[in-house]
Structures are given as structure tokens and as C-alpha cells.
Amino acid sequence: MLRLEAMSCGYGGMRAVEALDLEVGAGEIVALVGANGAGKSSTLMAIAGHVELQGGRILFDGDDISSAAPMARVASGIALAPEGRRLFRDLSVRENLVVGGYVRDAGRQARNIETVLALFPRLAERFERPAGTLSGGEQQMVAIGRALMSEPRLMLIDEVSLGLMPKMVDVCYGAIRALRARGLGVLLVEQSTERAFAAADRVCVLESGRAVWRGSAAEARGNSAVIDAYLGVGRATADAAS
Amino acid sequence: MLQLELTIQGLINGSMYALMAVGLTLVYGLLRILHVAHAGLYTLGAYIAVLIANASGSLLLGAAVAIPAVGLAGMAVYRLLYEPILDRPPYVALIASIGLFIVMEEAYRLVFGPYGETFSTPYLAGRLAIGPIGAKGAEVLMVIAAFGLLTLLALLARRTRFGVAWRATVSDPAMARSFGVDTIKVRYVNFFVASGLAASAAILVAVLNNLVEPTMGSVPSYKTLAIIVLGGLGNVAGTLAASLALGVIEAFGTIYIGHLLDRDAIAFLFLVLVLMIRPQGLFAAK
């Protein structure tokens, strides 16, 4: 469904991601892992059209969308829950969802809101509250729900678990699995390798903008020492030292 | 009884400030521009209304033409003045806006003369009274217009899909655009509404004073700029509260310290004092 061919992207003269090949199929969860600044968020933002493409192509259902505007990508079925969530903080949960579904006609709005509330019943209790007053976990639900309002076939989710309580992380991953079961493709960025390996079907490790390891989640679990070394995480080295 | 009358007088003046300042804070919230030329559009509304009212004999027709016409003029100001310099530092737009305001005032002076226009038949000059409390017809209409128009605006902003998109654009333009919101249209609508509100305020002031003059926007321009700072730049509810508060303070001050300072001086003294204590405004925007 989504196919990156030697995609490079960056900001001005700076290269964030170098010649990345990646595929995400329908009904599949792919996790991007890597250290800070490895290019994970930039990859998602480039697919959504927010970061300048500097080489290669982005194909969605075989169509080259490399130069399509962000809005056109949303309309074609790609939705983003971005880094930092970027909710409309003064707007209520309901209003955030309304904006999320802006490319779809108003008639489908009510049905899509029902879908989101069925996925995250907790949002029904917070429906008219300003999004900025919600807890981190609830805000992540709004971010995912807002993205779902555009009826995507591919979801890009950044920093799924960052800063969330473990229980909330479970809720979010429960929802992501439910989306996979409905045939959505999910490309997510995850700080916690443990979480990523547990939830994903496939894993791609980025280091300094390049893919350095890829494989199934099961293989990733078997190679976690290697992957941790790529991430340069303190955890792996600290464990080894102690 | 005096206190009640002063409060009512204050709310009347506050309503006028609100109609004008809300537009100013809307522009600031969306584009981070201090839209000084707003006061020039305000004056334009009064001129169009008085000229059409005197030619046709109908104030209603004058207002019905002036309000949308000034709305369109506001859109033109955005398109021709602000849009080309949006990526420059904010002071560039501020200087351009001050420049346009001066040009507009001078243009009114050149075209319509320095002495001002009056309505050939004064409108709404009668006094409406409930018991001992009374106000001129134009003053009552000022309060009704401010309440009605701003309530309508709030309903549009809260209840309609476009209103929600508008507020989302103020909150995060890039995200709103990526979800398919036409943020350029939001800007045009924003300028249309803001300018139309200013025109309606100006028409009511013109009727109340039975005078339209080239510099009628000067004092309101300073005051409303200060009001939107008090209200927390970009914060509509705060701007409303600050408008009414300033109106009431002015009304009381005129009576109790009026022998020391005139009304405008009292207003600015209040603004200076508040900003010394709370430089972020009474209601800082989040």
C-alpha cells in the first residue's frame, strides 16, 4: 500500500533521512525505532507531506504522491498523529474530531465520530472538554481519533507511548491492533523497543537517517541486543556494565 | 442611582469598544499583526453610511451597504497590504498598517473635507427611559447591536463546521491546513467579519454624535489596541471583558476624577496602571 523508494528528506540543506526503502501493507503494523534524531519523525512527516522530499519517491497504492500537498494525501487515505500530538488545544474533543474529518463530507462526520468513540470510550466522557485540559493519554487518543476521522487506510503515529502512563499505552496499542484488524496499515514511531517489538509485525531500525536493521518483530526480539546497540541506548550499555 | 447610570453609560461605551476590539484581536490571533488600519476601515464605514443615508433618506440602507462594503475593503487590505509581507518580521506589517491608517485619514480629509459630515435628519436621537434610567436610542441600539452581533459570531464559531475550522486555524494553521481546512478562506472571512463589526460600531457612533469626521478613528484606534493587550492578545472573551471594564472605568472616572483628567486620559491612565501590574494583560492568552 505504502512504498518508499530510496526516499531522502530533510530541512533546507540538512539531510534527515537518506535513501530509505520501506513498505507498509494493509493490515500490518510497522514500527520505526531509532535514537533521537535518527530520522523517524522526519520519515512520517515526509510521508504526510510536511517535510521536504530531497530524493526518491513515495508511492501510495502505486500512485506517486511525492509532490502531493498534505491535504491531498489526507484525502487519498493517509492520516497522521504527529509528534507532540499538536491538538487544537482550545477546541473541544468533538471539535478536534470535526477538523480531523474536514476532507470528508459533513454527512459522514457523525458516523466517524461514533467509530472513534467506540474505539476510545473514554473520549465520550471528555467530549466537550478543551483538548488542552486532558491527560497525556487522553490527548494521544484524541490525536489518533482525529487522524481516524479522515477515514484513512494508512495511519502514521508518532511517539505512541512517549510520556504516557503504562495503562494508557496499553489502551493506545489496543486501539492500534483493532485498526490493524480492520485492515488499516499502521506505521508508528516508538521510543520503547519493548513496546515496538510487542505490537508490530515488522520493525525497521534507523540510525543517522539510514535503515540499519529490518526484520519481523519476532526476529527483532531475538536480536534485541544488536538493535539496542544501534540505538546507542544507555540501557543496553548500562546493563552490560553492571 | 448615579452608580447605576454610570454603569449603564460605561456598558454603552464598552459595547462600542467591544465591536471594534474583537475584530482587532481576531486579526491578531490569526496573523499576529497589530492591525492599526482597522480604525481607518471603521471611519470608512461611517462615511459610506452617512453619504448613502443622506442621498437615499434611509439609514438602514446606508448601514446595509456600508457594513459589507467595509468587510470587502478589509479583505482587500489583507490581500494587498498584509499578504505580501506575511513572512517578514511582525513590525513590518505594523509599520505598513500605521502607514495605511495615516493615508486613509488624509484621504478622507482630502475627499470629504476636514469638517465632517452630519446626517441631514438625525436618527435615533430620542431618549428611551425605564423609570428614572434612560439612554438615547442610538445608545440602546449600540448595546443591542454589540450583544447581538457578538453572540451571532460566537454561535458561528462554536456551532458551524467552518467556525470550528476557523478556530482550529487560529490554534495551529499548519495542522488545520493539513486536515483540509482552507486557511486562506479563513483569513478572508476573518477580515470580512472584523471589518464589518468595526463598520457597525462606527455607524452607531456617527449616529450618536451626528458627526462623521476624518479623524474619528484616532482615539478608538489607540484605545482598542490597548484593550486587546489588556484582554490578552488574541483572546476574544478577554477582549470583551476588557472592553466593558474600560467603558465602566471611564464612566466612573469622568464623574469622580473628571476635574483632574478628561475621559480619554482616565482611560489611558487605567491602561497604563493595569499594564504596569500585569504586563501580560488581564487575561493572558494561553
Interface residues (C-beta under 8 A of the other chain):
Chain A: A48 G49 H50 P70 M71 V74 A75 L80 P82 R86 F88 R89 D90 L91 E95 N96 V98 V99 G100 G101 Y102 V103 A106 G132 R146 S150
Chain B: R161 V164 A165 R167 A168 V170 S171 D172 A174 M175 A176 R177 S178 F179 G180 V181 K286
